[in-house]
Amino acid sequence: MFAALTLSLQLQQTSFDLLDGVSIALAAHNSGSAPAIVKFSKPSEYEIQVLRGSDVIWTNQTVAPESTTFPVHTHRFVSGPSVLVVYIWNAVEADGASPGPGTYTVRARLLGEGVTPEATAKLRFADPFPASGLGTLKPGNVVTIAGTLDATKQILTDSSGSVTLAKRLPTAPDGTIAVRGYLLHRVGRSDVFYVQRWAPMQ
């Protein structure tokens, strides 16, 4: 009966900016005519992971103490597709860093007792937008830039140039950081980059 149960995983798109939220849609598919009743020993019915090569850099699962037990519950999967979740990953690794440009694997699996179908999809993070090109953007266009900060923690520099941030980032490390936001035009004053979010970059 459970052999008819499979999993599918879809991303909203295949290429994202760094620090752009990644929408992950997960669905179970019962190709049989009868409902598939699956038991789950944990509250969560699925696990989503993001991998760099073979290394898991993020998972939606939290680690519970070994002594923790949960009541078993069941899920009745009717014939056809059943949406499990549309999950928005914040594009930050478990350690709080931005993964950096490149191709990654999103892997999901069902956590049923003896029923663990898997699905995977490729995810690409694009290169950061160059600081020198910010002036070409339309007002309000959100992009991600990356570089190092000066001693004031407010001027970010990459290989193409520099831009002043709208606020200081006093807790930012000395290495490369990714910053998501948009160029803010100020009448009679220099433009600044409005920071929506930031993270150290791997």
C-alpha positions as CSV (number, residue, x, y, z in Angstrom):
1,M,0.0,0.0,0.0
2,F,2.8,2.4,0.9
3,A,4.7,1.7,-2.3
4,A,2.2,4.0,-4.0
5,L,3.1,6.9,-1.8
6,T,5.7,9.3,-3.2
7,L,7.0,12.8,-2.5
8,S,7.4,15.8,-4.7
9,L,9.3,19.0,-4.0
10,Q,9.0,22.3,-6.0
11,L,10.8,25.6,-5.7
12,Q,9.2,28.8,-6.6
13,Q,12.2,29.4,-8.9
14,T,15.5,27.7,-9.4
15,S,17.8,30.8,-9.0
16,F,17.7,33.2,-6.0
17,D,19.6,36.2,-4.7
18,L,21.6,35.6,-1.6
19,L,19.4,36.3,1.5
20,D,16.2,36.0,-0.6
21,G,13.6,33.8,1.0
22,V,13.3,30.4,-0.8
23,S,9.8,29.0,-1.2
24,I,9.7,25.2,-1.0
25,A,6.4,23.4,-1.7
26,L,6.2,19.8,-0.5
27,A,3.5,17.3,-1.5
28,A,2.7,13.6,-1.0
29,H,1.2,11.7,-3.9
30,N,-0.8,8.6,-3.4
31,S,-1.1,6.8,-6.8
32,G,-3.3,4.1,-5.4
33,S,-7.1,4.1,-5.3
34,A,-7.3,3.5,-1.5
35,P,-6.2,5.9,1.2
36,A,-2.7,5.4,2.7
37,I,-2.7,5.7,6.4
38,V,0.8,6.5,7.7
39,K,1.9,6.6,11.4
40,F,4.2,9.3,12.6
41,S,6.1,9.1,15.9
42,K,7.0,12.8,15.9
43,P,4.9,15.9,15.6
44,S,6.6,16.8,12.3
45,E,5.7,14.7,9.3
46,Y,8.5,15.8,7.0
47,E,12.1,17.0,7.0
48,I,13.6,19.5,4.6
49,Q,17.4,19.9,4.3
50,V,19.7,22.1,2.2
51,L,23.0,20.5,1.2
52,R,26.3,21.9,0.0
53,G,27.7,18.8,-1.8
54,S,27.0,16.1,0.8
55,D,27.1,18.4,3.8
56,V,23.8,19.4,5.4
57,I,24.0,23.2,6.0
58,W,20.4,23.7,7.2
59,T,17.4,21.6,8.3
60,N,13.9,22.5,9.5
61,Q,14.2,19.9,12.2
62,T,15.2,20.7,15.8
63,V,17.0,18.3,18.0
64,A,15.0,17.0,20.9
65,P,16.5,15.3,23.9
66,E,16.7,11.5,23.5
67,S,14.4,11.0,26.4
68,T,11.6,13.0,24.6
69,T,8.6,11.0,23.5
70,F,5.6,12.1,21.5
71,P,2.2,10.5,21.0
72,V,2.0,8.6,17.7
73,H,-0.4,10.2,15.2
74,T,-1.6,9.2,11.8
75,H,-2.2,10.9,8.5
76,R,-4.7,9.7,6.0
77,F,-3.3,10.4,2.5
78,V,-6.2,10.1,0.0
79,S,-5.7,9.2,-3.6
80,G,-3.9,11.9,-5.5
81,P,-1.7,14.8,-4.3
82,S,-1.8,16.1,-0.7
83,V,0.1,19.4,0.0
84,L,2.2,19.0,3.2
85,V,3.7,22.5,3.4
86,V,4.8,25.5,1.6
87,Y,7.9,26.4,3.6
88,I,9.9,29.6,3.3
89,W,13.5,29.1,4.1
90,N,15.3,32.4,5.1
91,A,18.4,31.4,3.0
92,V,20.6,31.4,6.1
93,E,22.6,28.3,7.2
94,A,22.2,26.8,10.6
95,D,25.2,28.8,11.9
96,G,23.6,32.1,10.7
97,A,25.8,32.6,7.6
98,S,24.7,33.2,4.1
99,P,25.6,30.1,2.0
100,G,27.3,32.1,-0.8
101,P,26.8,31.9,-4.5
102,G,26.6,28.4,-6.1
103,T,24.4,25.4,-6.6
104,Y,22.9,23.5,-3.6
105,T,20.5,20.6,-3.2
106,V,17.2,20.8,-1.4
107,R,16.2,17.4,-0.1
108,A,12.9,16.4,1.6
109,R,11.6,13.2,3.1
110,L,8.5,11.9,4.8
111,L,9.1,10.9,8.4
112,G,6.5,8.1,8.6
113,E,7.1,4.8,10.4
114,G,8.6,2.6,7.6
115,V,7.4,5.2,5.0
116,T,10.2,7.6,4.0
117,P,10.0,8.6,0.4
118,E,12.4,11.4,-0.6
119,A,12.5,14.2,-3.2
120,T,15.2,16.6,-4.3
121,A,15.6,19.7,-6.3
122,K,18.5,21.9,-7.3
123,L,18.8,25.5,-6.0
124,R,21.2,28.2,-7.2
125,F,22.2,31.3,-5.4
126,A,23.3,34.0,-7.9
127,D,26.4,36.2,-7.5
128,P,25.9,39.4,-5.5
129,F,25.0,42.6,-7.3
130,P,28.0,44.8,-7.9
131,A,28.1,48.0,-5.8
132,S,29.1,50.0,-8.8
133,G,25.9,49.1,-10.6
134,L,23.4,50.2,-7.9
135,G,22.8,53.5,-9.6
136,T,21.3,51.7,-12.6
137,L,18.5,50.2,-10.6
138,K,15.0,51.4,-10.6
139,P,13.8,53.0,-7.2
140,G,12.9,50.2,-4.8
141,N,14.5,47.4,-6.6
142,V,15.7,45.0,-3.9
143,V,19.1,43.3,-4.5
144,T,21.8,41.6,-2.5
145,I,25.4,43.0,-2.4
146,A,28.4,41.6,-0.6
147,G,31.8,42.9,0.5
148,T,33.7,44.0,3.5
149,L,33.0,46.9,5.8
150,D,35.4,49.7,6.8
151,A,36.3,50.7,10.3
152,T,33.0,52.6,10.7
153,K,31.0,49.5,9.9
154,Q,29.0,51.6,7.4
155,I,30.8,51.6,4.1
156,L,30.7,48.3,2.2
157,T,33.3,47.7,-0.5
158,D,33.4,44.9,-3.2
159,S,35.7,44.5,-6.2
160,S,33.7,47.0,-8.2
161,G,33.4,49.9,-5.7
162,S,31.9,51.1,-2.5
163,V,28.5,52.1,-1.1
164,T,27.5,53.7,2.2
165,L,24.9,51.8,4.1
166,A,21.9,53.6,5.7
167,K,23.0,52.4,9.1
168,R,26.0,51.0,10.8
169,L,26.4,47.3,11.4
170,P,28.4,47.3,14.6
171,T,28.1,43.5,15.1
172,A,29.2,42.6,11.6
173,P,32.5,40.5,11.4
174,D,35.6,41.7,9.6
175,G,35.2,39.2,6.8
176,T,32.8,39.3,3.8
177,I,29.1,39.9,4.5
178,A,26.0,39.8,2.4
179,V,23.5,42.7,2.7
180,R,20.0,42.7,1.1
181,G,18.2,45.9,0.5
182,Y,17.8,48.8,-2.0
183,L,19.4,52.1,-2.9
184,L,17.8,55.0,-1.2
185,H,17.9,58.3,-3.1
186,R,18.1,61.3,-0.8
187,V,17.4,64.8,-2.1
188,G,20.5,67.0,-1.6
189,R,22.5,64.2,0.0
190,S,24.4,61.2,-1.2
191,D,22.5,58.0,-1.9
192,V,22.7,55.2,0.7
193,F,21.9,51.5,0.7
194,Y,18.9,50.7,2.9
195,V,19.6,47.5,4.8
196,Q,16.7,45.0,5.1
197,R,18.8,42.2,6.4
198,W,22.4,41.0,6.4
199,A,24.5,37.9,7.3
200,P,28.2,36.8,7.3
201,M,29.0,35.0,4.1
202,Q,30.6,31.6,3.7
